């Protein structure tokens, strides 16, 4: 399913229902810190990092299985993530989204966080949002903070940084 944005202005209860929508058919962008954390957990970057060329930039993305386009770390038998404790930053944000501009969705409004004006959304299609018996309550401030962290880390992520990281992991 495609992301169906709904304005995220108040804390919402959340519990992952393991519907697998977020683990299949998506580009999961990786930052150098993501790659480093996953590598430190014992996974070879050659087994999970691929890339996408976007304009003049190379973006690193999580590899997917060919047979179902599922994330290489998604366990199809249990529906669970095998690297949940070190999962990429973007995975910690989903099913929420942080934007620098409004999307034109009814009811949206800016959210000011640490001097930055942002627009926050959640995926209306995600069954875990507003779940009964939630595991946690997610606040707009938490997601705004993660979104800014992701933006900053992604900006610093480049081929030279990956080469340095790989050089360091081969020692």
Secondary structure, DSSP 8 states (H G I E B T S, - for coil): ----EEE--S-EEE------GGGBS---EE-HHHHHHHHHTT--HHHHEEEEEETTEEEEEE-B-TTT-BBTTB-TTT--BTTGGG--HHHHHTTEEEESS----TT---EEETTEEEEEEEETT-TTBT-SS-SEEE-HHHHHHHHHHHHHHHHH--HHHHHHHHHHHT-
